[in-house]
Amino acid sequence: MQLARKILVISAIIAAILTIYMANSYLNTYTQIMGTRIESTIKQAEFQNGELIVKIELTITPKGTQFKAHKITYTLYLNNKYLLEDKITEMITLTPGKEVKIERKVTIPKERMFTIQEAIQINKWKWKITGTLFTKTFFGETLIRFKSSIELTPKGQL
């Protein structure tokens, strides 16, 4: 009977230590991920040779401990209408205190030019970017979402 009590007490202590360890790991991960700031903006939009080229900039400011982003996806909208989706799959190491800037140039697909024509007609250029950074943590794949809006009229003419 005494041996059973000792085993039970030792098991309870081990369970408590593991619970504290897991809670600490979760809080560290939460601080790392939720403290990371991602800003997205349209740096430039310009008509070139009958196409609309959009220059997008993502600025990532990590917090907590160093971690790797294995994928970033984002969707571009104009006047709340879908234009395109882009994916960045290069592994990016993010270190706290070191801001990372990613610039992308995308060409609006021809099949979305009706949205561009409509924007020209109503003279409204409200862009929106929504996206997700993917990282792997102790708890599996973790997502950091971001979103921004900007009004910017493209340079040039269609």
C-alpha positions in Angstrom: 0.0 0.0 0.0 2.8 2.4 0.9 4.6 1.7 -2.4 1.4 2.5 -4.3 1.1 5.9 -2.5 4.7 6.7 -3.3 4.2 5.8 -7.0 1.0 7.9 -7.0 2.8 10.9 -5.4 5.8 10.7 -7.8 3.4 10.4 -10.8 1.5 13.5 -9.6 4.8 15.4 -9.2 6.0 14.4 -12.7 2.6 15.4 -14.2 2.8 18.8 -12.5 6.3 19.4 -13.8 5.3 18.4 -17.3 2.2 20.7 -17.1 4.4 23.6 -16.0 6.9 22.9 -18.8 4.1 22.7 -21.4 2.5 25.9 -20.1 5.9 27.7 -20.2 6.5 26.4 -23.8 3.1 27.6 -24.9 3.6 31.1 -23.3 7.0 31.4 -25.0 5.6 30.4 -28.3 2.6 32.7 -27.9 4.9 35.6 -27.1 7.1 34.8 -30.1 4.2 34.5 -32.5 1.8 37.1 -31.3 4.4 39.7 -30.8 5.6 39.5 -34.4 4.3 42.4 -36.5 3.7 42.1 -40.2 2.9 45.2 -42.3 1.9 45.0 -45.9 1.6 47.8 -48.4 1.5 48.7 -52.0 4.6 50.6 -52.9 3.7 51.3 -56.5 1.1 50.4 -59.1 2.0 51.2 -62.8 0.5 50.5 -66.2 3.2 49.1 -68.5 2.5 47.8 -72.0 -1.2 47.2 -71.4 -0.6 45.4 -68.0 -0.8 46.6 -64.4 2.3 45.9 -62.4 1.9 46.2 -58.6 4.9 46.4 -56.2 4.1 45.0 -52.8 6.2 45.3 -49.7 6.0 43.1 -46.6 7.8 44.2 -43.5 8.2 41.6 -40.7 9.3 42.7 -37.2 9.8 39.5 -35.1 9.6 39.4 -31.4 10.5 36.7 -28.9 13.0 34.1 -30.1 14.4 33.4 -33.5 12.2 31.3 -35.7 11.7 30.4 -39.4 8.8 31.2 -41.7 8.5 28.5 -44.2 5.7 30.1 -46.2 3.9 33.3 -46.7 0.7 33.6 -48.7 -1.3 36.8 -49.4 -4.3 37.8 -51.5 -4.6 41.2 -53.3 -7.9 42.9 -53.8 -9.0 46.1 -55.5 -12.2 47.7 -54.4 -13.0 44.5 -52.5 -12.7 42.4 -55.6 -10.2 39.5 -55.8 -7.3 40.1 -58.1 -4.7 37.4 -57.3 -3.0 35.3 -54.7 0.8 35.0 -54.3 3.0 32.6 -52.3 6.5 33.0 -51.0 8.0 29.6 -50.2 11.7 30.5 -49.5 12.6 29.8 -45.9 13.1 33.0 -44.0 14.9 33.1 -40.6 13.4 35.8 -38.4 15.5 37.2 -35.6 14.1 39.6 -32.9 15.2 43.1 -33.4 16.0 42.6 -37.1 13.3 43.9 -39.5 12.9 41.8 -42.7 11.5 43.5 -45.9 10.2 41.4 -48.8 9.4 43.1 -52.1 7.3 41.4 -54.7 6.3 42.6 -58.2 3.1 41.0 -59.4 1.3 41.4 -62.7 -2.5 41.6 -62.6 -3.8 38.6 -64.6 -5.5 39.5 -67.9 -8.7 37.8 -66.7 -9.0 40.3 -63.9 -8.6 43.4 -66.1 -12.4 44.0 -66.0 -11.9 45.0 -62.3 -9.1 47.4 -63.4 -11.4 48.8 -66.1 -14.1 49.4 -63.5 -11.7 51.1 -61.2 -10.7 53.4 -64.0 -14.3 54.2 -64.8 -15.3 55.1 -61.2 -11.8 56.5 -60.3 -11.5 54.4 -57.1 -8.3 52.6 -56.2 -8.7 51.0 -52.8 -6.3 48.1 -52.4 -6.4 45.5 -49.7 -3.9 42.8 -48.8 -4.7 39.9 -46.6 -2.2 37.2 -45.8 -0.7 34.6 -43.5 2.8 33.7 -42.4 3.3 30.0 -41.6 5.8 28.8 -39.1 6.4 25.5 -37.3 6.4 25.5 -33.5 6.5 22.9 -30.8 2.7 22.8 -31.1 2.6 22.2 -34.9 2.1 24.7 -37.7 1.3 28.2 -36.4 -0.2 31.0 -38.4 0.4 34.8 -38.1 -2.2 36.7 -40.1 -1.9 40.2 -41.5 -4.1 42.7 -43.4 -3.8 46.2 -44.7 -5.6 48.7 -47.0 -4.3 51.6 -49.0 -5.6 54.0 -51.6 -3.2 54.4 -54.5 -3.9 55.4 -58.1 -1.6 53.7 -60.6 0.9 55.7 -62.7 0.5 55.8 -66.4 -2.5 54.7 -68.5 -3.9 51.4 -69.7 
